Amino acid sequence: MWSGLFKDKQKEAYREAKKLYEDTCSITTSDRAAQVARVRTGLRCRAVLDKTFIEGAEKSIDYSELCLVAMATQEPKPDEPKATAFQVIKTVNGEIVAYLPLAYAEEVFKLGALYQNEQITADQAIEHAQGVADQVSEELKLVPPFQALDFLREQIEEDKAAASLQVEDETNLEQERIEQAKAQAEAAEKERVEQERLAKERMRERAGL
């Protein structure tokens, strides 16, 4: 009984999420209410897109492990994981179900798996995911389009900053080594000059004798 009620509520949540997307796509006006609806739906689509990318990466790991187990036990290869058009996302009002057309979800899910398996770079993943985001935004008539994979963009910037600091540290260290070498060379030259002076003084002393 409880299982049936849960499934009914879940189906209703799915229907409402899909209807919201379709209703937003059908809006033809450009007044403030229309813009608010587009932005709201766009934000939900962005959340679904990001979460689907992460899910694709995570399930790729699980699938690889299952394949290894199947190979070791000579069992049939498991079915590949699949994307879903629906995701539970967090909003200021709590958790809700949000929708992204399955074709887009499948594309982003695959990108996550490719990125996890190092078949594409972070920049390539962002480029392709943003292409999907642009298509969704066009359907929603959302201008400007929402930005996909912000978390990955931030990671790239952090990595660049860290690399820049490392280069700076290495440059400073090399400069310190150069300064130390110069100081040692100057000290050695002073020592040589002093030894020459002392040697000449001794020679003059002997000549005087």
Secondary structure as the mmCIF struct_conf table of DSSP 4:
data_model
#
loop_
_struct_conf.conf_type_id
_struct_conf.id
_struct_conf.beg_label_comp_id
_struct_conf.beg_label_asym_id
_struct_conf.beg_label_seq_id
_struct_conf.end_label_comp_id
_struct_conf.end_label_asym_id
_struct_conf.end_label_seq_id
HELX_RH_AL_P HELX_RH_AL_P1 TRP A 2 CYS A 25
TURN_TY1_P TURN_TY1_P1 SER A 26 SER A 26
BEND BEND1 ASP A 31 ASP A 31
HELX_RH_AL_P HELX_RH_AL_P2 ARG A 32 THR A 73
TURN_TY1_P TURN_TY1_P2 GLN A 74 GLN A 74
HELX_LH_PP_P HELX_LH_PP_P1 GLU A 75 PRO A 81
BEND BEND2 ALA A 85 ALA A 85
STRN STRN1 PHE A 86 THR A 91
TURN_TY1_P TURN_TY1_P3 VAL A 92 ASN A 93
STRN STRN2 GLY A 94 TYR A 99
HELX_RH_AL_P HELX_RH_AL_P3 LEU A 102 GLN A 116
TURN_TY1_P TURN_TY1_P4 ASN A 117 GLU A 118
BEND BEND3 GLN A 119 ILE A 120
HELX_RH_AL_P HELX_RH_AL_P4 ALA A 122 LEU A 140
TURN_TY1_P TURN_TY1_P5 LYS A 141 LYS A 141
BEND BEND4 VAL A 143 PRO A 144
HELX_LH_PP_P HELX_LH_PP_P2 PRO A 145 ALA A 148
HELX_RH_AL_P HELX_RH_AL_P5 ASP A 150 GLY A 208
#
